[in-house]
Amino acid sequence: MLQADGSRDVQETRGMGDASGGSIEVYVPYPLRGLTNGIGTVEIRAADLGQAIAELNRRFPGLAYRILDDQGRLRRFVNAFVNDEPVSHLSPNDVPLRTGDVVTILPSVAGG
């Protein structure tokens, strides 16, 4: 459902999987793969985006620093999507994940 501000209801955009911290897939873009030993897709278990980032950082130390600021929010230049729906405007802990969700983390690219 579209909200008054034009955004979609995050809960409604999810698949029908359970929300108990099931298996999700995280796409790691090329610019961050130096921290993941070249791995582009990681399967993890997490109940929300904050847990997913914490698990990524546990496996690949330093990755969270590139994604989150000192307050635990996504950095201004980082965009996050769950099943192709933008969630960057939300706190990572407020983005629930369901089994089968696909998380994409993309640093912004500037140029001209």
Secondary structure, DSSP 8 states (H G I E B T S, - for coil): -B-TTS-B-GGGGS-SS--SS-EEEEE--GGGGGGTTT--EEEEE-SBHHHHHHHHHHHSTTHHHHHB-TTSSB-TTEEEEETTEE-TTS-GGG-B--TT-EEEEEE-----
